[in-house]
Structure formats: structure tokens, C-alpha cells
């Protein structure tokens, strides 16, 4: 079978496909794996009970059932949800939104595929533009989303040490360069994989750069504000016509509903809707209809603030304490990125004698699935920075006992690697 350039690109090995294959195969085979690799949210009883209640009410309403499964939505997405979301955000933040500023997609991944290829790639006049990632590392799912190669240009971060075993990435604005070949700037907030939260001040500076060069600033808020609010530090929700704000229902507890939300200037929403029509005919109704009562009442904000955020913050604190105890103070150097949000710990082992990919393979053999850090640096040269091969991403969203067991195995394996080096020397 011969494939086009498009076919070859999207059937080649990719970090996101390896991650999803690992997760799916382990779950399907019934292996007793400790799943610390993916971003599947935890199961929060209060959220599940509220979802069950809404589902029960919908199932008793003939009109709702017909809308849910029997009618195509317009390519922009489910109209009642969009109207309720615009009303809620205007009420809370005075953003001046109209329904024409919002589109839905079949998950955030689909939204980024469309946006990155709208603003990056071949412009048809001999000019190619890139997507600028001002703070590496970044989300694994971005890396292979470009139709054309070399779509991303990334910037190494400043690294500051915030505690004995804690560090933080910051945007190195001296190294951030927006040029005529920049099609858009993109940053996730909180950042997947590290849990870093770009500060309000950093976001203002990035927006100013975007406005100065007349390119959009894409803010990936899948874990952020105003919902689902997996934030353990202060961060204000921000939107204006320079910003494309991408939200999701997944981390609220609805990952299977595959509902991405894009808030942007009207012409961008119109373009996205057109691409939606070509790719999907319409977006799915399920997530939008399920969340609409929560959005209409504003309950989605209180649930995010009072239920979802505390749930993950407590899990984060338990995970950090467990890893500190497991690693101790003797032996190899180790750091955790300051966990400011999302549902991950980003572990850094400076001068690790093996690559993070080899460490991943050793951990997998011991029944612990993590993600090698080298996948999270799209847009940086492959060689020249050892740091990218010294990190792991682990999720703490699942059962606390299993997470603790997995973290202890990671600590044990890292110590074993160093012990082997000592023995050989």
C-alpha cells in the first residue's frame, strides 16, 4: 500500500500514539499495570453523581433525547450550550462575548490540529510560518499535529530552584523571538507535562508580543481557568480578541464526551466551523448537552473551584510527600517541578546515566507506566540539551495507593540505575 505524504506522516511513530497504545493495550489485556502515564482524570464522586442526575433528567425528556442522539448540530456546535457559555462568561468576567465567539470541537486535540494548521505551514506565497512555543517542555499531543514538518519553534526555559528538591521553568523572554515567519504563539496553562502555570505577568507580555506582530496567542486551558480549575496558585482567566482560549470538559471528569471549546475572534470561529463541517459534518452533542445545565447556572465554576481543584491538590500533596520519602536525601540528585496545577509530577534526574526512554522501559517491565520526558520538547533541536533526556512525566490522578506504589518503584529503579554505575566503576 502506497501512502501520500499526509498518510506517511500520520501513520509514522509519534509520542501521542505510543502513549495511547500503551494505555489502551494495558487496560485491554488486564495487565496489573500501575497507570501513571496518561492524563485520564480521576473519578470524583461528586462530579459523577451530578452527571448521573443530569443524565437521568435528560433521559426522561423526549425532546432532550432527540437533540442528544437524533439531530445534527451546526458545525459551530450545540447552540444552547454556546449561548449559555457566552452568558456565563460575560456575567462572571465581562468579556463581551457573543455566541459567534465560541465554537466546539470533538475534543481539544481536534481543535489544536485545526488551529496549528490554520496559522502554521505553507501560506501559498513561498512563505512558511511556524507555531512558537515560548516555554518548552510542552504538551506531547502538539508534536505531531502539523501537516507539514518542522511546524514548531520552541524556546528553552529559564530554570530556577525553588527548594532543595524543587525547581520551576520560567519564560526566557530574552530568547523569545517573534518574526515574520511566526504564525501564532501557543502556551498551555497549566502546562502539561510539568504543572507549571505561566504567571499573569508572563501572559500579559506574551499577549503584547502577539499584538505587536499581529499574530494570535493560543492559550491551552484544558486544565486551567475558568474551568476545570486544576490550579494550585493564583491565575486569572483572560480573554480578548488577540487570544484564542481553548477549554475542555475532559478534566472536569468527562474525557469520553470529547468536547473541546474554542473562544476567539469571530472570523477565527467562522473558519473553525467551516473546517469542522468538512472534517466532521458536526460536533457531538453529548458533552455540550450534559454540561449545559452546569454552565447556565454557573455551577461549573463552583464545582471546579470547590470540588475538582481540592481533589487534585490533595492528591498532589500526597504524591509529592511519598516521592520525597522514597528518594530520601542520599545518593543521586533529583527534583520535582513546582506543582502549580494539572495532574502531573515532572521529575528531573540530572546526569541520569541512562536516557529517560530507557528508564521508561525499565519501569514498564516492573509494571509502572510513565511517559519519557523526551517526547515533550517539540520545536527544539534533537541534540544539544541533555535535560530533555533526564525527565519523566507521571500522573497522580488515579488511586492513591497505586500512585504511591508506583512512585516508590520509580525511586527504587532510579537508585538501582545509579548503583549499577557505581558497581561498574
RODO-2510 file (C-alpha; in nm, 4 decimals, decimal comma):
residues 425
     n   res          X          Y          Z
     1     x     0,0000     0,0000     0,0000
     2     x     0,1455     0,3339    -0,1061
     3     x     0,0644     0,6403     0,1010
     4     x     0,0732     1,0135     0,0337
     5     x     0,2966     1,2450     0,2346
     6     x    -0,0036     1,3072     0,4609
     7     x    -0,0582     0,9336     0,5042
     8     x     0,3080     0,8661     0,5794
     9     x     0,3255     1,1423     0,8355
    10     x     0,0184     1,0376     1,0304
    11     x     0,1000     0,6665     1,0271
    12     x     0,4570     0,7169     1,1482
    13     x     0,5608     0,6659     1,5092
    14     x     0,4518     0,9512     1,7368
    15     x     0,4711     1,0138     2,1069
    16     x     0,0966     1,0560     2,1487
    17     x     0,0171     0,7318     1,9633
    18     x     0,2733     0,5396     2,1703
    19     x     0,1214     0,6806     2,4867
    20     x    -0,2357     0,5926     2,3908
    21     x    -0,1311     0,2471     2,2650
    22     x     0,0408     0,1752     2,5953
    23     x    -0,2626     0,2814     2,7946
    24     x    -0,5161     0,1046     2,5769
    25     x    -0,3222    -0,2201     2,5474
    26     x    -0,2542    -0,2400     2,9194
    27     x    -0,6200    -0,1804     3,0024
    28     x    -0,7479    -0,4262     2,7384
    29     x    -0,5074    -0,7042     2,8334
    30     x    -0,5947    -0,6888     3,2001
    31     x    -0,2303    -0,6469     3,2961
    32     x    -0,1804    -0,5311     3,6503
    33     x    -0,0062    -0,2144     3,5387
    34     x     0,0168     0,0970     3,7539
    35     x    -0,1169     0,3572     3,5119
    36     x     0,0842     0,6753     3,5660
    37     x     0,1314     0,7693     3,2037
    38     x    -0,1850     0,9218     3,0599
    39     x    -0,3919     1,2241     3,1509
    40     x    -0,7137     1,0377     3,2286
    41     x    -0,8832     1,2301     3,5083
    42     x    -0,9637     1,0766     3,8421
    43     x    -1,3150     0,9677     3,9304
    44     x    -1,4609     1,2294     4,1625
    45     x    -1,7814     1,1032     4,3350
    46     x    -1,9493     1,4456     4,3484
    47     x    -1,8958     1,5010     3,9761
    48     x    -2,0125     1,1527     3,8817
    49     x    -2,3270     1,1872     4,0930
    50     x    -2,4109     1,5216     3,9342
    51     x    -2,3573     1,3767     3,5862
    52     x    -2,5822     1,0810     3,6673
    53     x    -2,8522     1,3190     3,7851
    54     x    -2,8392     1,5251     3,4653
    55     x    -2,8394     1,2100     3,2517
    56     x    -3,1439     1,0773     3,4353
    57     x    -3,3312     1,4036     3,3805
    58     x    -3,2373     1,4118     3,0116
    59     x    -3,3479     1,0519     2,9572
    60     x    -3,6965     1,1394     3,0778
    61     x    -3,7333     1,4288     2,8362
    62     x    -3,8262     1,3228     2,4828
    63     x    -3,7059     1,6494     2,3320
    64     x    -3,3680     1,6239     2,5050
    65     x    -3,3175     1,2654     2,3866
    66     x    -3,3994     1,3678     2,0294
    67     x    -3,1488     1,6554     2,0452
    68     x    -2,8894     1,4297     2,2065
    69     x    -2,8860     1,1491     1,9502
    70     x    -3,1190     1,2316     1,6616
    71     x    -3,0293     1,5766     1,5278
    72     x    -2,7110     1,7143     1,3729
    73     x    -2,5771     2,0217     1,5477
    74     x    -2,4453     2,3043     1,3277
    75     x    -2,0695     2,2887     1,2569
    76     x    -2,0107     2,5568     1,5198
    77     x    -2,1514     2,3282     1,7879
    78     x    -2,4566     2,2856     2,0113
    79     x    -2,6273     2,6261     2,0108
    80     x    -2,7855     2,6208     2,3562
    81     x    -2,4576     2,5319     2,5254
    82     x    -2,2710     2,8021     2,3331
    83     x    -2,5290     3,0672     2,4252
    84     x    -2,5222     2,9652     2,7932
    85     x    -2,1418     2,9688     2,7987
    86     x    -2,1243     3,3170     2,6462
    87     x    -2,3778     3,4431     2,9007
    88     x    -2,1929     3,2881     3,1957
    89     x    -1,8502     3,4182     3,0950
    90     x    -1,9886     3,7678     3,0338
    91     x    -2,1643     3,7601     3,3692
    92     x    -1,8518     3,6482     3,5541
    93     x    -1,5737     3,8260     3,3630
    94     x    -1,7388     4,0896     3,1423
    95     x    -1,5639     3,9611     2,8292
    96     x    -1,8269     4,0939     2,5878
    97     x    -1,8689     3,7581     2,4138
    98     x    -2,1300     3,6743     2,1558
    99     x    -2,2216     3,3211     2,0503
   100     x    -2,0222     3,3942     1,7335
   101     x    -1,7058     3,3966     1,9514
   102     x    -1,7371     3,0287     2,0520
   103     x    -1,7031     2,7017     1,8637
   104     x    -1,6997     2,3420     1,9818
   105     x    -1,4737     2,0645     1,8552
   106     x    -1,4610     1,6896     1,9017
   107     x    -1,2056     1,7208     2,1796
   108     x    -0,9205     1,9653     2,2300
   109     x    -0,6829     1,7575     2,0191
   110     x    -0,9015     1,8250     1,7155
   111     x    -0,9062     2,1959     1,7986
   112     x    -0,5275     2,2182     1,8054
   113     x    -0,4898     2,0229     1,4835
   114     x    -0,7151     2,2768     1,3119
   115     x    -0,5639     2,5859     1,4734
   116     x    -0,1996     2,4891     1,4249
   117     x    -0,2540     2,4159     1,0563
   118     x    -0,4648     2,7317     1,0092
   119     x    -0,1811     2,9524     1,1319
   120     x     0,1299     2,7435     1,0606
   121     x     0,2676     2,5910     0,7437
   122     x     0,2616     2,6965     0,3785
   123     x     0,0936     3,0333     0,3141
   124     x     0,0945     2,9805    -0,0618
   125     x     0,3250     3,2710    -0,1472
   126     x     0,6531     3,0953    -0,0853
   127     x     0,6304     3,1750     0,2833
   128     x     0,6100     2,9152     0,5576
   129     x     0,5163     3,0060     0,9124
   130     x     0,5719     2,8262     1,2408
   131     x     0,3933     2,7995     1,5734
   132     x     0,6069     2,9499     1,8500
   133     x     0,6122     2,7636     2,1826
   134     x     0,7700     3,0144     2,4225
   135     x     0,8109     2,7704     2,7110
   136     x     0,9427     2,4179     2,6499
   137     x     0,8648     2,1476     2,7561
   138     x     0,5121     2,1401     2,6150
   139     x     0,2228     1,9003     2,5570
   140     x     0,3087     1,5710     2,3845
   141     x    -0,0037     1,5975     2,1666
   142     x     0,1218     1,9101     1,9897
   143     x     0,4345     1,7480     1,8492
   144     x     0,2840     1,5618     1,5553
   145     x    -0,0195     1,7803     1,4881
   146     x     0,1314     1,9670     1,1951
   147     x     0,0542     1,8600     0,8389
   148     x     0,3930     1,9974     0,7378
   149     x     0,7250     1,9139     0,9070
   150     x     0,9034     2,1479     1,1452
   151     x     0,5841     2,3328     1,2334
   152     x     0,7022     2,4292     1,5824
   153     x     0,9770     2,6534     1,7111
   154     x     1,0305     2,6250     2,0865
   155     x     1,2341     2,8180     2,3410
   156     x     1,4344     2,6698     2,6262
   157     x     1,3126     2,7922     2,9644
   158     x     1,4939     2,9673     3,2421
   159     x     1,5316     2,7217     3,5308
   160     x     1,5183     2,8468     3,8881
   161     x     1,5495     2,6331     4,2008
   162     x     1,2679     2,6986     4,4455
   163     x     1,3527     2,4422     4,7159
   164     x     1,6069     2,1701     4,7925
   165     x     1,4340     1,9280     4,5539
   166     x     1,2100     2,1665     4,3597
   167     x     1,2570     2,3820     4,0505
   168     x     1,0454     2,5944     3,8167
   169     x     1,0563     2,6776     3,4467
   170     x     1,0031     3,0421     3,3501
   171     x     0,9676     3,2056     3,0094
   172     x     1,3055     3,3334     2,8908
   173     x     1,1823     3,6479     2,7190
   174     x     1,5356     3,7353     2,6073
   175     x     1,5256     3,4226     2,3905
   176     x     1,1649     3,4525     2,2680
   177     x     1,1732     3,5851     1,9119
   178     x     0,8575     3,6602     1,7133
   179     x     0,9379     3,7094     1,3446
   180     x     0,7601     3,7403     1,0127
   181     x     0,7719     3,3594     0,9997
   182     x     0,5690     3,3237     1,3214
   183     x     0,2066     3,2319     1,2557
   184     x     0,0899     3,2070     1,6165
   185     x     0,2176     3,1784     1,9733
   186     x     0,0913     2,8914     2,1887
   187     x     0,1234     2,8157     2,5593
   188     x    -0,0592     2,5713     2,7861
   189     x    -0,1696     2,7000     3,1277
   190     x    -0,1205     2,4962     3,3454
   191     x     0,1429     2,3307     3,1335
   192     x     0,1147     1,9657     3,0515
   193     x     0,3592     1,7961     3,1355
   194     x     0,5131     1,9992     3,4169
   195     x     0,2249     2,1547     3,6108
   196     x     0,3867     2,4945     3,5533
   197     x     0,1482     2,7918     3,5479
   198     x     0,2528     3,0842     3,3317
   199     x     0,2041     3,3882     3,5537
   200     x    -0,0416     3,6671     3,4788
   201     x     0,2559     3,8933     3,4090
   202     x     0,4125     3,6453     3,1659
   203     x     0,0784     3,6079     2,9873
   204     x     0,0458     3,9870     2,9517
   205     x     0,3952     4,0023     2,7969
   206     x     0,3155     3,7184     2,5545
   207     x    -0,0084     3,8890     2,4533
   208     x     0,1783     4,2136     2,3934
   209     x     0,4234     4,0308     2,1656
   210     x     0,1345     3,8693     1,9776
   211     x    -0,0424     4,2033     1,9346
   212     x     0,2772     4,3781     1,8257
   213     x     0,3281     4,1217     1,5480
   214     x    -0,0426     4,0730     1,4682
   215     x    -0,0495     3,7009     1,5432
   216     x    -0,2862     3,5171     1,7773
   217     x    -0,1862     3,3967     2,1228
   218     x    -0,3324     3,0480     2,1691
   219     x    -0,3842     2,9637     2,5371
   220     x    -0,4474     2,5972     2,6077
   221     x    -0,6615     2,5996     2,9220
   222     x    -0,7577     2,2318     2,9225
   223     x    -0,6539     2,2095     3,2899
   224     x    -0,6956     2,5749     3,3709
   225     x    -0,9184     2,8667     3,4336
   226     x    -1,2107     2,9387     3,4382
   227     x    -1,2798     2,5629     3,4443
   228     x    -1,1842     2,2896     3,5388
   229     x    -0,9505     2,4993     3,7554
   230     x    -0,6789     2,2455     3,8338
   231     x    -0,4715     2,5310     3,9714
   232     x    -0,2797     2,5439     4,2993
   233     x    -0,1574     2,9008     4,2526
   234     x    -0,3244     3,2297     4,1586
   235     x    -0,4006     3,2746     3,7876
   236     x    -0,6682     3,4993     3,6419
   237     x    -0,8798     3,3951     3,3423
   238     x    -0,8023     3,6183     3,0442
   239     x    -0,9558     3,6656     2,7028
   240     x    -0,9624     3,9370     2,4380
   241     x    -0,9607     3,9438     2,0582
   242     x    -0,5853     3,8723     2,0451
   243     x    -0,6265     3,5490     2,2402
   244     x    -0,7622     3,2131     2,1280
   245     x    -0,8662     3,0459     2,4523
   246     x    -0,9098     2,6677     2,4323
   247     x    -1,1021     2,4902     2,7069
   248     x    -1,2214     2,1344     2,7597
   249     x    -1,4748     1,9294     2,9524
   250     x    -1,2352     1,6330     2,9822
   251     x    -1,0557     1,7229     3,3036
   252     x    -1,3800     1,8195     3,4719
   253     x    -1,4482     1,4462     3,4548
   254     x    -1,5925     1,3979     3,1049
   255     x    -1,2998     1,2752     2,8906
   256     x    -1,5103     1,0324     2,6865
   257     x    -1,7501     1,3116     2,5882
   258     x    -1,4733     1,4595     2,3664
   259     x    -1,5798     1,8233     2,3914
   260     x    -1,3317     2,0979     2,3145
   261     x    -1,4219     2,4668     2,3380
   262     x    -1,2566     2,7470     2,1397
   263     x    -1,3178     3,1132     2,2281
   264     x    -1,1836     3,3555     1,9709
   265     x    -1,2461     3,6492     1,7406
   266     x    -1,5443     3,5889     1,5087
   267     x    -1,3522     3,5279     1,1857
   268     x    -1,1473     3,2527     1,3532
   269     x    -1,4644     3,0845     1,4822
   270     x    -1,6171     3,1026     1,1347
   271     x    -1,3071     2,9381     0,9869
   272     x    -1,3049     2,6648     1,2523
   273     x    -1,6724     2,5961     1,1896
   274     x    -1,6007     2,5512     0,8204
   275     x    -1,3220     2,3040     0,8909
   276     x    -1,5499     2,1245     1,1377
   277     x    -1,8083     2,0822     0,8622
   278     x    -1,5522     1,9306     0,6250
   279     x    -1,3878     1,7023     0,8808
   280     x    -1,6850     1,6005     1,0935
   281     x    -2,0091     1,7409     0,9454
   282     x    -2,0959     1,8346     1,3043
   283     x    -1,9592     1,8044     1,6551
   284     x    -2,1056     1,5585     1,9036
   285     x    -2,3903     1,6839     2,1225
   286     x    -2,3345     1,4662     2,4275
   287     x    -2,0787     1,6667     2,6254
   288     x    -2,2352     2,0027     2,5473
   289     x    -2,5842     1,8941     2,6476
   290     x    -2,4563     1,7230     2,9619
   291     x    -2,2657     2,0330     3,0751
   292     x    -2,5218     2,2958     2,9666
   293     x    -2,7193     2,2979     3,2961
   294     x    -2,3919     2,3414     3,4874
   295     x    -2,2886     2,6281     3,2615
   296     x    -2,6274     2,8000     3,2614
   297     x    -2,6365     2,8102     3,6421
   298     x    -2,2655     2,8818     3,6870
   299     x    -2,2337     2,5578     3,8836
   300     x    -1,9455     2,4527     3,6603
   301     x    -1,7348     2,7249     3,8246
   302     x    -1,8229     2,6326     4,1821
   303     x    -1,7718     2,2617     4,1156
   304     x    -1,4321     2,3393     3,9631
   305     x    -1,3293     2,5662     4,2491
   306     x    -1,4748     2,3758     4,5459
   307     x    -1,4617     2,0109     4,4349
   308     x    -1,2282     1,9437     4,1423
   309     x    -0,9367     2,1660     4,2478
   310     x    -0,9227     2,0466     4,6127
   311     x    -0,9451     1,6840     4,4950
   312     x    -0,6328     1,7167     4,2798
   313     x    -0,4440     1,9419     4,5188
   314     x    -0,4766     1,6829     4,7956
   315     x    -0,3604     1,4072     4,5596
   316     x    -0,0652     1,6191     4,4506
   317     x     0,0431     1,6828     4,8093
   318     x     0,0249     1,3115     4,8947
   319     x     0,2220     1,2192     4,5818
   320     x     0,4957     1,4758     4,6500
   321     x     0,5307     1,3602     5,0112
   322     x     0,5514     0,9952     4,9014
   323     x     0,8247     1,0654     4,6464
   324     x     1,0255     1,2708     4,8953
   325     x     1,0136     0,9818     5,1421
   326     x     1,1029     0,7268     4,8733
   327     x     1,4014     0,9189     4,7340
   328     x     1,5430     1,0449     5,0632
   329     x     1,8401     1,2777     5,0849
   330     x     2,1265     1,0460     4,9966
   331     x     2,2506     0,9368     4,6571
   332     x     2,1506     1,0871     4,3226
   333     x     2,0272     1,4385     4,2554
   334     x     1,6535     1,4697     4,1907
   335     x     1,3960     1,7445     4,1564
   336     x     1,0216     1,7861     4,1120
   337     x     0,8955     2,0772     3,9067
   338     x     0,6968     2,3042     4,1392
   339     x     0,3460     2,1556     4,1066
   340     x     0,1246     2,4564     4,0380
   341     x    -0,1569     2,2822     3,8514
   342     x    -0,2777     2,0000     3,6247
   343     x    -0,2410     1,6371     3,7432
   344     x     0,1236     1,5537     3,6825
   345     x     0,4581     1,5440     3,8570
   346     x     0,7528     1,6283     3,6330
   347     x     1,0575     1,4513     3,7707
   348     x     1,4103     1,5592     3,6808
   349     x     1,7171     1,3420     3,7468
   350     x     2,0250     1,5487     3,6497
   351     x     2,3088     1,3466     3,4952
   352     x     2,0935     1,0329     3,4800
   353     x     2,3273     0,7598     3,3473
   354     x     2,0592     0,6268     3,1096
   355     x     1,8065     0,8119     2,8949
   356     x     1,4551     0,8789     3,0178
   357     x     1,3322     0,6455     2,7415
   358     x     1,5443     0,3618     2,8824
   359     x     1,4156     0,4417     3,2314
   360     x     1,0589     0,4301     3,0967
   361     x     1,1261     0,0844     2,9504
   362     x     1,2726    -0,0428     3,2770
   363     x     0,9750     0,0884     3,4711
   364     x     0,7316    -0,0650     3,2230
   365     x     0,8998    -0,4016     3,2808
   366     x     0,8297    -0,3529     3,6524
   367     x     0,4627    -0,2798     3,5902
   368     x     0,4665     0,1023     3,6046
   369     x     0,3628     0,3080     3,3008
   370     x     0,5028     0,6608     3,2867
   371     x     0,5990     0,8860     2,9919
   372     x     0,9557     0,9595     2,8908
   373     x     1,0245     1,3300     2,9067
   374     x     1,1972     1,3487     2,5679
   375     x     0,8579     1,3497     2,3914
   376     x     0,7655     1,6886     2,5386
   377     x     1,0085     1,9138     2,3526
   378     x     0,8565     1,9725     2,0079
   379     x     1,0317     2,2512     1,8203
   380     x     1,3697     2,2147     1,9919
   381     x     1,6727     2,0578     1,8196
   382     x     1,7085     1,6877     1,8904
   383     x     2,0637     1,7231     2,0178
   384     x     2,2417     1,9648     2,2415
   385     x     2,0396     1,9675     2,5630
   386     x     2,0775     1,6671     2,7882
   387     x     1,7997     1,7897     3,0173
   388     x     1,5310     1,6642     2,7775
   389     x     1,6511     1,3056     2,8344
   390     x     1,6574     1,3331     3,2157
   391     x     1,2884     1,3829     3,2923
   392     x     0,9728     1,1769     3,3405
   393     x     0,6060     1,2745     3,3480
   394     x     0,3900     1,0837     3,5944
   395     x     0,0235     1,1351     3,6693
   396     x    -0,1194     1,1176     4,0204
   397     x    -0,4873     1,1245     3,9194
   398     x    -0,5595     0,7574     3,9892
   399     x    -0,5961     0,5583     4,3137
   400     x    -0,3676     0,6987     4,5842
   401     x    -0,2330     0,3614     4,6964
   402     x    -0,1402     0,2646     4,3404
   403     x     0,0177     0,6043     4,2767
   404     x     0,2237     0,5692     4,5947
   405     x     0,3359     0,2198     4,4950
   406     x     0,4332     0,3457     4,1501
   407     x     0,6329     0,6377     4,2912
   408     x     0,8226     0,4049     4,5245
   409     x     0,9096     0,1776     4,2301
   410     x     1,0308     0,4801     4,0295
   411     x     1,2526     0,5866     4,3199
   412     x     1,3851     0,2327     4,3612
   413     x     1,4624     0,1986     3,9907
   414     x     1,6428     0,5334     3,9715
   415     x     1,8565     0,4350     4,2696
   416     x     1,9252     0,0984     4,1047
   417     x     2,0489     0,2738     3,7893
   418     x     2,2958     0,4772     3,9915
   419     x     2,4021     0,1725     4,1914
   420     x     2,4814    -0,0124     3,8684
   421     x     2,7041     0,2746     3,7568
   422     x     2,8815     0,2678     4,0901
   423     x     2,9374    -0,1066     4,0624
   424     x     3,0774    -0,0763     3,7103
   425     x     3,3181     0,1967     3,8101
***
